[in-house]
Amino acid sequence: MMITEDADRLKRIEASLRKKYKHKIFNKFVQAICDYDLIRPGDNIAVCISGGKDSMLCAKLFQELKRRNKIPFEVKFLSMDPGYAEPNRRQIENNAKLLNIPITFFNTKIFDSVFHVEQNPCYLCAKMRRGFLYRFAKESGCNKIALGHHFDDIIETNLMSMIYGGEIRTMMPKVKSAHWEGMELIRPLYYVREADIKNWRDENHLQFLQCACRFTERIAAARPDEPAPSKRQEIKQLIAKLEAGNKQVPNNIFHAMENVNLSVVLQYKLKGKLCRTLDDYDDAAPQAEDSSDADFL
């Protein structure tokens, strides 16, 4: 009886991606793949599953794309256990079983390595996890790894880089690995809004991991009624506040990375070379004054 109920539930979950969330999720997934040429014939893609909503959804979308067989490619579903507590590992396994995702696990001891690091433990953890994912994916015969970063991750990173990093940069939809020859990272959820992912999750009564690292769990245990402090959370709240007053704010932040006017920036880097725009000022042609100056007159 339980097997039948799970099978029926799986059908409803998959049908929701083909019907109700076709335009908001699946079509945007496909659009990003087409716009940025993320998948090519013959690719063997490792979908990296952390146990959160984004990576699990990404896995289901790849299954749907594979079912339609528009592009001849192979896909594998990899999940790295960096030292999860047993209930967290079990939740990933149970969700994978429910969603019919054939996960291959591999174990590391990353949490043990970074748990006592005081400066930037999250950065070190992420860097180590990425390295292990590349290694295991390549050993598994894959040439690409797919991560579940979505539209909101992209725009939050844009603002974080400006406000806290002092530079303009974004998460690219695809990146060639500098350390693993022949390997690429792709982000096929590039256009998908986090709110739509949450709605898909909640309407299907799915429960995924939030963050299973020991650092976050330690903070949560000390302050159970408060969210874990982070710069990303601050930026997320800032964007939400701005969006409440202007619905175009998220799209404007995203498209700002596509509309960089190099003639009116102080300097920029191109392939490692620093270019100063005003170095050619004396030879430059006159141009119309910036209308934004009116704000200060």
N, C-alpha and C positions, 0 to 999 in steps of 0.2 A: 504493500500500500504506500509506504514512504517513498519507494523508488518511483512509483507512478506520479505522486505529488511533486517530487523534485523535477521529473521530466516535464510535467505540465508547466511548472514555474519557469523552467529554463526556456521553454517555448515562448512564454509571455515576455520574458526579459529580452530575448533576441528579437521578437516581433516589435517591441517598443522602439528598437533602433532602426527597424525597417519602415515603421509607420510614424508614430507620434514624434520621434526624435530624428527622423530622417533628414529634415532640412537643417535643424539646429546642431546636430552632432555628426551624423554619417556623411552628409554632403560636404560639410566643412572639412572633415577629415580627408575626403577624397580631393577637395579643392586644393588643400595645402600640398598634398602629394603631387598633384598636377602642376601647380604654380611653381613649386620649387624643385621639381624633378627628383623627388625623394626616393622613388623606387624605379629600378630599371630591370628589364628582363634578365633573368639569371641570378638576381640578388638572393642571398641567404641571410635573412634578417633575424636577429635576436631581439625579441621584445622583452625588455627588462622589467620584471614585476617586483615592486617593493611591498605590495600588499595594500597600498592605498587605492582610493577610488579611481585616480587618473590612470595608473598603469593597468589596472584590471579592465577598465573601459577600453584602453588602447588595445589590449589583447583581444577583446571581443570584436572590435572594429577590424582588426587584421583578419580574424577568422571570417567575418562577413565578406571582406574584400577577397579573400582567398576563395570563398565559396562561389563568388561571382566569376572568378577566373578570368578577369580582364587583363591581368599582367602575369606572365609566367614567373613566379618567384616562390621561394621556400621561406618558411617561418618557424622559429623555435621560441619557446617561452621559458626564459631563464629567471630564476629567483635566487638571489644570494642571501644566505643567512649569515649576517655579520655577528651573530651572538644573541638572537632574539630570546626573550623569555618564552618558556614553553607555550603559554596560552596564545601569544602572538603568532608563533610559528604554526600552531594548530589552526588559528583563524585563517591564515593565508591558505593552508591546505584545504580547509573546509570550503572556503569561497571558490577556490580553483575547482574543486570537485563539483560544487553546485553549478558553476558557470561552464563546466566542461572544458576547462583550460588545462592541457597536459603539461604541467610545470615540471621542469627539471631543476632541482635544488642543488646548490653547492655551498659548502660551509667555509667561513673564514672566522677570524677572531678579532675583527676590527674594533668592536665595542670595547674589548679588553684593552686594546692598544691605545685608544683615545680617551677612555673614561676619566683618567686622572690628568689629562692635559688641560691646563688652565687657560691658555691663550688660543682662541679660535678652534675649539674642538670640533665644531660643526664643519668648518672648512676642511680640516684635516680628514675628518671622517668621509666627507663627500669625495675628496680627492682620492682617497684610498679605495673607496667603493667603486669609483669610476675605473680605476686601474684594474681591479679584479674583474669587473664586468667585461672590459675589453679583452683581457687575457682568456677568460673562460669562453667568451663568444668566439674568439679566433680559434681556440682549441676545438670548438664544436663545429668548425667549418663555416662560420658566418663571416660576412664582410661588412655588416652594418649592425649597430645597436640602435634600438628605438626607445626613446624615453618619453614619459608622459607629461612633459611640460605643456601647459595650455596657454591660451591667449592672456589670461590674467597674470600668469607667471612672467610672461614676456614684458608686459607694460610695467609691472612692479619692478622688474630688474632694470628697466630703462631709467625709472625715477631713482631707484636706489643707487645706481651708478653715478647719476648726476649729483644727488644730495649728499651721499656718504662716501663716494669714491672719487668725486671731482673729475669725472670724465663722461663722455657720451658714448655709450656702447649698448648693445642689446644681445640677447640670446639669439643666435642665428638658427635658421631652420635646419641647416645641415652643416657639419664641420668635419674636415679631414683630420684624423688623429695625427699628432706630431710624434707620438711615441710608439704607435702600433701601425706599422706599415700596411697599407691596403685597407685599413679600417676607417669607417665613417660613423658619425653619430647623426641621427635624424630625429626630428620632433614633429610627427604628423598631426598632433593635436594643436598645432600653432594657431589655428583660427577658432578653436572651440572655447566658448566662455565657461568659466568655472560654475556659474549659476546653473547652466544647463546640465552640467555633469552632476551636480548635487540633486537637481530635480529628477534626473533619470535614476539616480541611486535611491532617493527617498520614495519615489513612486513604485519602485520595485522592491521596497523593504529590504535593501541590502545594507550590510554593515561592514565597513572596511577599516583597516588600521588608520589612525591619524598620524602619529609618529611614534615608532616603537623603540626609539633610542633611549638608553639609560639616563642620559643627561636630561632629556625632556621629562621622563618619568620621575626623576628625582625632584625636579621643580614642581611638577604636578602634585606630588605627594606632600610637599611642603606647603603649597598654596592651592588646594583643590578647587577653590572657587574663582581662581584667576587664570586667564590664559597665559601660556608661557611667553615671556617677553621676547620680542625679536624686532629687528629693524624692518623685516618684511611685513610683519603684522602692522607696524606703524604706517607703512606705505599703503598697505591694503585698506586700512581705515581712512587714510587721507583721500585715496581715489574714490572710495565709496561716498565720502562726504561731498567731494566735488561733483561726482556723477549725479547725486541727488539734486543738484542745482542745474546741471547741464548734462544731458544724456550722451552728448557727443564726446565728452572728456576721454573715456577709455580709447575710443577709436582715434581721437586726435593724438593721444600719446603714442599709440601704435604707429600711425602713419607719419609721425614726426621723424621716425627712423628711416622712412622712405623719401622724405622731402628735405634732406640736408642741403642747404645752399652754401657751398664752400666759399663763395665770394664774400659772404658776410659772417664768417667765423674768424676768430683771431688766429688760430692755427689748428692743424690737423696732422694726423699720422697716416702715411700711405706706404704700405709694405715696409714698415719699420723706419721710414724716413720722416722726419719732422718738417712740415711745410708751414711757413709763416705767411699768411695772406698779405700782410702789409709790406712785405719785402718788395713787392712789385707795385707799391702804391704810386710812385712817381710816374710809372709808365702805363698805369691803368686808365681806361677811358672813364669820363664822368658818368655817373649814374644817378637816378632819381633818389631823393632822400627817403630814408626809411619812414613809412607812415607811423610806425610805432613811436617815433620821437614825439608825436603829438601828446602822448600820455604825460610828458614831462614839461610841457610848455604851459 
